[in-house]
Amino acid sequence: MARILQIAFLVLAPIAIFIAMLQFDRSFGSPGRGYDYVVRIALPAAGGKVGLPEIRGPLDASRPLVVLDAGHGGHDPGASRGGLLEKDLTLKLALRVRDRLLEGGGLRVALTRDDDRFLVLDERYDIARRLNADLFVSIHADSVENDVARGGSIYTLSERGTTEAATRMAERENRADTINGVSLSDASDAVSAILVDLSQRETAVQSDEMARLFLREARGRMLLHYDKVQSAAFVVLKAPDMPSVLVEAGYISNPGDRALLASEAGRATFAGVLDGAIRAYFARRSTR
């Protein structure tokens, strides 16, 4: 009997010690141990959509609506260098552009985000489509391994990039039932394909026009990395019925660009260029 008790003690004692250690760790363990490492995040219901942002500007709904998209945000910081995060820079640039557009009057403006929150790419252009935006502008800052490349550039949608660098950048950035108000729910696949194709062609023409006006306004006012319109398969530009461009304000990896974009003067210049291009774009559209 005594031998059986000895064997039971040898078997059960380690188990009892282990259980006691777990209980002690749960009760008195330091942060980061026990249950403290669990982070609970409230997720939207499946199939749910993000809320629509506030539209600022004239109450007249016939006035053109521009949706500005500050790239990255939340747990996606984008590029970073010298303590500057792309998500912070793009938000400051978007806010500055919005203020400039509102100061000039005549345009309505909305932001896909006005704080540090994460949006998936589809949600960004979907917000603009749900608002029936007349123009979508996504704002980013480029980055490469070296610190030599600098200057801004502008992109439109293409299945193939105009340069190998454009293709790589699109791949990095990329990690509906109606077209132009026409419902496709009752249309045949062939008719739907034709409607989408026609809409995409017209949208591409308008996007290219906006991009060329940006380059025109930028010359002599801000340094350009590419002096011609670039194209790449950016997901954020894939709305088939809404003119869309993606603007790279400069290279966050370049000390000169980084200092300029982080300054009020640099952001004001960028906002002035975009303001001029956007107003010229809508002025041209209104005469057609």
C-alpha positions in Angstrom: 0.0 0.0 0.0 2.8 2.4 0.9 4.5 1.7 -2.4 1.3 2.5 -4.3 1.0 5.8 -2.5 4.6 6.6 -3.4 4.0 5.9 -7.1 0.8 8.0 -7.0 2.7 10.9 -5.4 5.4 10.7 -8.0 2.9 10.8 -10.8 0.4 13.4 -9.4 2.9 15.8 -7.7 4.3 17.2 -11.0 0.8 17.6 -12.4 -0.4 19.5 -9.3 2.7 21.7 -9.4 2.1 22.5 -13.1 -1.6 23.4 -12.4 -0.5 25.6 -9.5 2.0 27.4 -11.7 -0.6 28.1 -14.3 -3.0 29.5 -11.7 -0.3 31.7 -10.2 0.6 33.0 -13.7 -3.0 33.9 -14.5 -3.5 35.7 -11.2 -0.1 37.5 -10.8 1.7 37.2 -14.1 3.0 40.4 -15.7 1.3 42.0 -18.8 1.9 40.1 -21.9 1.5 36.8 -20.2 -1.5 34.7 -19.3 -4.6 36.1 -21.0 -3.2 39.6 -21.4 -1.9 38.9 -24.8 -5.3 38.4 -26.3 -6.5 41.4 -28.5 -10.1 41.4 -29.5 -11.1 43.4 -32.6 -14.7 44.2 -33.4 -15.3 43.2 -37.1 -18.2 44.4 -39.2 -20.9 41.9 -40.1 -20.2 39.8 -43.2 -21.3 41.7 -46.3 -21.5 45.0 -44.4 -20.2 48.3 -45.9 -18.2 51.1 -44.3 -20.1 54.2 -43.6 -20.1 57.1 -46.0 -18.0 60.2 -45.2 -19.2 63.7 -44.9 -19.5 65.8 -48.1 -18.2 69.3 -47.6 -18.8 72.3 -49.8 -21.9 73.8 -51.6 -25.2 72.2 -50.8 -26.0 72.2 -54.5 -25.8 68.5 -55.5 -25.2 69.5 -59.1 -21.8 70.8 -58.2 -18.9 68.3 -59.0 -17.9 66.0 -56.2 -14.3 65.1 -55.7 -13.3 62.2 -53.5 -9.8 62.3 -52.1 -8.2 59.1 -50.9 -5.4 59.2 -48.4 -3.4 56.0 -49.1 -2.8 53.4 -46.4 -3.9 54.0 -42.7 -4.4 52.0 -39.5 -2.3 48.9 -39.3 -1.0 49.6 -42.8 1.6 52.4 -42.5 2.8 52.2 -46.1 6.4 53.3 -46.8 8.4 54.8 -44.0 11.8 56.6 -43.7 13.4 59.0 -41.3 10.5 58.6 -38.8 7.9 59.7 -41.4 5.1 57.2 -42.2 3.4 57.3 -45.6 -0.1 57.0 -44.0 0.5 60.1 -41.9 1.9 62.1 -44.9 -0.9 61.1 -47.3 -3.6 62.1 -44.7 -2.0 65.6 -44.2 -1.8 66.0 -48.0 -5.4 65.0 -48.5 -6.6 67.4 -45.8 -4.6 70.2 -47.3 -6.0 69.5 -50.8 -9.5 69.4 -49.4 -9.1 72.7 -47.7 -7.7 74.3 -50.8 -10.6 73.0 -53.0 -13.1 74.3 -50.4 -11.4 77.7 -50.2 -11.8 78.1 -54.0 -15.5 77.3 -53.8 -17.7 75.6 -56.4 -16.7 72.0 -55.6 -17.9 69.4 -53.2 -15.3 67.3 -51.5 -15.2 64.1 -49.4 -12.4 62.0 -47.9 -12.3 58.2 -47.8 -10.6 58.6 -44.4 -10.0 61.7 -42.3 -8.3 59.8 -39.5 -5.9 56.9 -39.0 -8.0 54.0 -40.0 -7.6 51.1 -42.3 -9.6 50.6 -45.5 -9.2 47.8 -48.0 -8.7 48.9 -51.6 -12.1 47.9 -52.8 -13.7 50.0 -50.0 -11.9 53.1 -51.1 -13.3 53.4 -54.6 -16.6 51.9 -53.5 -17.1 54.8 -51.2 -16.6 57.2 -54.1 -19.0 55.2 -56.3 -21.7 55.1 -53.6 -21.3 58.9 -53.3 -21.7 59.2 -57.1 -18.3 61.1 -57.2 -17.3 62.8 -60.4 -13.6 62.3 -59.8 -11.5 60.1 -57.5 -8.0 61.0 -56.5 -5.8 58.6 -54.5 -2.8 60.2 -52.9 0.4 58.3 -52.1 4.2 58.8 -51.6 6.6 56.5 -53.5 9.6 54.7 -52.0 12.6 52.8 -53.4 15.7 51.2 -51.9 18.0 54.1 -52.8 17.7 57.7 -51.7 18.4 59.3 -55.1 15.0 59.0 -56.9 12.7 61.9 -56.3 9.8 63.8 -57.7 6.1 63.4 -58.2 4.2 61.4 -60.8 0.6 60.5 -61.7 -0.9 57.2 -62.8 -4.1 56.0 -64.5 -5.4 52.5 -64.7 -3.8 50.0 -67.1 -3.6 46.2 -67.2 0.1 46.6 -68.0 2.3 49.3 -66.5 4.1 51.8 -68.8 7.3 50.8 -67.0 8.6 47.9 -65.1 8.8 50.1 -62.0 5.1 51.0 -62.4 4.2 47.3 -62.5 6.2 46.7 -59.3 4.6 49.6 -57.5 1.1 48.6 -58.4 1.8 45.1 -57.1 3.0 46.6 -53.8 0.1 48.9 -53.4 -2.4 46.2 -54.3 -1.1 43.7 -51.5 -20.9 46.3 -58.5 -24.2 46.0 -60.2 -24.5 49.3 -62.0 -22.5 51.1 -64.6 -23.1 54.8 -65.1 -26.5 54.4 -63.4 -27.5 51.5 -65.7 -28.5 48.4 -63.8 -26.8 45.2 -65.1 -28.9 42.8 -63.0 -31.4 42.2 -65.9 -28.9 42.4 -68.8 -27.4 39.5 -70.5 -23.7 38.7 -70.1 -23.0 40.0 -73.6 -24.9 43.3 -73.1 -23.2 43.8 -69.7 -19.8 43.2 -71.2 -20.5 45.8 -73.9 -21.8 48.4 -71.4 -18.8 47.9 -69.1 -16.3 48.1 -72.0 -17.9 51.4 -73.3 -17.9 52.9 -69.8 -14.3 51.9 -69.2 -13.1 53.4 -72.4 -14.8 56.8 -71.7 -13.6 56.7 -68.1 -10.0 56.0 -69.3 -10.2 59.0 -71.6 -11.4 61.3 -68.8 -8.8 59.9 -66.3 -6.0 60.5 -68.9 -7.2 64.1 -69.3 -7.1 64.7 -65.6 -3.6 63.3 -65.4 -2.3 65.5 -68.2 -3.7 68.6 -66.5 -2.0 67.6 -63.3 1.4 67.4 -65.2 0.6 70.8 -66.9 0.0 72.4 -63.5 3.0 70.7 -61.9 5.6 71.8 -64.4 7.7 74.6 -62.9 6.0 74.3 -59.5 7.0 70.9 -58.2 9.7 68.4 -59.2 8.4 65.6 -61.4 9.9 62.1 -61.5 8.0 61.3 -64.7 7.0 64.0 -67.1 4.4 61.8 -68.8 1.3 60.1 -67.6 2.1 56.6 -66.2 -0.3 53.6 -66.0 -0.4 50.6 -63.8 -2.9 48.0 -62.6 -3.8 49.7 -59.3 -6.8 48.1 -57.7 -7.9 51.4 -56.2 -8.4 52.8 -59.7 -10.6 50.0 -61.0 -14.0 51.7 -60.8 -15.3 51.3 -64.4 -17.5 54.3 -64.4 -15.6 57.0 -62.5 -12.5 59.0 -63.6 -9.7 58.0 -61.3 -6.0 58.9 -60.9 -3.3 58.0 -58.4 -0.8 60.7 -57.5 2.6 60.0 -56.1 3.5 63.2 -54.3 7.2 62.4 -54.1 9.7 59.9 -52.7 9.5 59.4 -49.0 12.8 57.6 -49.4 14.5 60.8 -50.6 15.6 63.2 -47.9 14.8 66.3 -50.0 11.3 65.1 -51.0 10.7 63.9 -47.5 11.5 67.3 -45.9 9.5 69.1 -48.5 6.4 67.0 -48.2 6.6 67.2 -44.4 6.6 71.0 -44.6 3.6 73.3 -44.8 5.1 75.0 -47.8 5.5 71.7 -49.7 2.0 70.5 -48.9 0.6 73.9 -50.0 2.4 73.6 -53.3 1.1 70.1 -53.9 -2.4 71.2 -53.0 -2.2 74.2 -55.3 -1.1 71.9 -58.2 -4.0 69.5 -57.6 -6.5 72.3 -57.1 -5.5 73.9 -60.4 -5.7 70.6 -62.3 -9.0 69.6 -60.8 -10.6 73.0 -61.6 -9.3 72.9 -65.2 -10.6 69.4 -65.6 -14.2 70.3 -64.6 -14.0 73.5 -66.6 -13.3 71.5 -69.7 -16.0 69.0 -68.9 -18.6 71.7 -68.4 -18.1 73.0 -72.0 -18.8 69.6 -73.6 
